[in-house]
Amino acid sequence: MAEDNQQDDIEITPGSKEFGKMVFRLNNPVNAENVSVLNYNGAELEQIQDGVYAQPAFVSDDFNLFFIVTQLIGDDWIVAFSKAKIENDNEITDLSDPIPTGEGLNMLGQVSADDANNLLSYFGTLVDAKRGEWRLIE
């Protein structure tokens, strides 16, 4: 029986292949009244289409990562990432398909470990405030 509980105690480390399979699930649906609690680094989530919110997470000349918040897995609201193309310094012309939260953080960690750690801390504050939790994609 102890072996059954062992799997729950496994720590998945940021930067690892396993962490790339993690998603951040919100405990409540996002709406106009509560969307501001997810603001990061002075930026606000904007509704880009019905039930889909986005905001910059990391923007540089070579790599851009945006939060995408939507219902991606059944009825669960997920904070995922999307790579963005930015033209003319401020025009977002394309967002990639959603990237699992852990995979996006791993990608960012290759570009800027400090920014990846800041984002990881942001997710930690959401967990502490009981706004969401990490889940492993099967």
C-alpha positions in Angstrom: 0.0 0.0 0.0 2.9 2.4 0.7 3.9 2.0 -3.0 0.5 3.4 -4.1 1.1 6.6 -2.2 4.7 7.0 -3.4 3.6 8.2 -6.9 1.8 11.2 -5.3 4.9 12.2 -3.5 7.1 12.4 -6.6 8.3 16.0 -7.2 8.4 17.1 -10.8 11.2 19.6 -11.3 11.0 22.7 -13.5 13.2 22.2 -16.6 12.6 18.4 -16.7 10.8 16.5 -19.4 8.0 15.6 -16.9 7.5 19.2 -16.0 6.8 19.9 -19.6 3.6 17.8 -19.2 2.2 19.9 -16.4 -0.7 22.4 -16.8 -1.9 25.0 -14.4 -5.6 24.5 -13.7 -7.7 27.3 -12.3 -10.1 26.6 -9.5 -12.8 28.9 -10.9 -13.9 30.0 -14.3 -12.5 33.3 -15.6 -15.0 36.2 -16.2 -14.9 40.0 -16.4 -15.3 40.3 -12.6 -12.4 38.1 -11.5 -10.0 38.3 -14.5 -7.8 41.0 -12.8 -6.7 38.5 -10.0 -4.6 36.8 -12.7 -2.7 40.0 -13.8 1.1 39.4 -14.1 3.9 41.9 -13.9 1.6 45.0 -14.4 -0.1 43.5 -17.5 -3.8 42.6 -17.7 -5.5 39.7 -19.3 -7.5 40.8 -22.3 -10.3 38.8 -23.8 -9.3 38.1 -27.4 -12.3 36.1 -28.3 -15.2 34.7 -26.3 -13.8 32.7 -23.4 -10.2 33.2 -24.4 -7.9 35.6 -22.5 -4.3 36.6 -23.3 -1.5 38.8 -21.9 2.2 39.0 -22.4 4.3 36.9 -20.1 7.7 37.5 -21.7 8.6 39.7 -24.7 12.0 40.1 -26.2 13.5 40.5 -29.7 13.9 36.8 -30.2 11.3 35.1 -28.1 7.7 36.0 -27.1 5.5 34.1 -24.7 1.9 35.0 -23.9 -0.4 33.6 -21.3 -3.5 32.0 -22.8 -6.3 31.4 -20.3 -9.3 29.3 -21.6 -11.2 26.1 -21.1 -8.8 23.7 -22.8 -9.4 20.4 -21.0 -13.1 19.7 -20.6 -14.7 22.2 -18.3 -11.3 23.1 -16.7 -9.9 26.6 -17.1 -6.2 26.3 -17.9 -3.4 28.8 -17.9 -1.3 27.8 -20.9 1.2 29.7 -23.1 1.4 30.7 -26.7 4.4 31.9 -28.7 3.6 35.2 -30.4 4.8 37.0 -33.5 5.1 40.7 -33.0 5.5 43.1 -35.9 6.1 46.9 -35.9 7.1 46.7 -32.2 3.6 46.3 -30.9 1.3 44.4 -33.3 0.6 40.8 -32.3 0.1 39.1 -35.7 0.0 35.5 -34.7 -0.3 33.2 -31.6 0.7 29.6 -31.7 -1.5 26.8 -30.5 -1.6 26.6 -26.7 1.5 25.2 -25.1 1.2 23.3 -21.7 2.2 25.5 -18.8 5.2 23.5 -17.8 6.5 23.2 -21.4 6.2 27.0 -21.8 8.1 27.6 -18.6 10.8 25.1 -19.7 11.1 27.0 -23.0 11.4 30.3 -21.2 14.0 28.8 -18.9 16.2 28.2 -21.9 16.0 31.9 -22.8 15.9 33.5 -19.4 16.1 31.5 -16.2 15.3 34.6 -14.0 12.1 35.3 -15.9 11.1 31.6 -15.8 11.7 31.6 -12.0 9.6 34.8 -11.7 6.7 33.1 -13.5 7.1 30.0 -11.4 6.8 32.3 -8.3 3.7 33.9 -9.8 2.0 30.4 -10.2 3.1 29.7 -6.6 1.2 32.7 -5.4 -1.9 31.5 -7.2 -1.6 28.1 -5.5 -1.1 29.8 -2.1 -4.2 31.9 -2.7 -6.1 28.7 -3.6 -6.8 30.1 -7.2 -5.3 27.1 -9.0 -3.2 24.0 -8.9 -0.6 22.1 -11.0 -1.9 19.0 -12.9 0.0 16.4 -14.9 -1.4 15.8 -18.4 -1.8 12.1 -18.9 
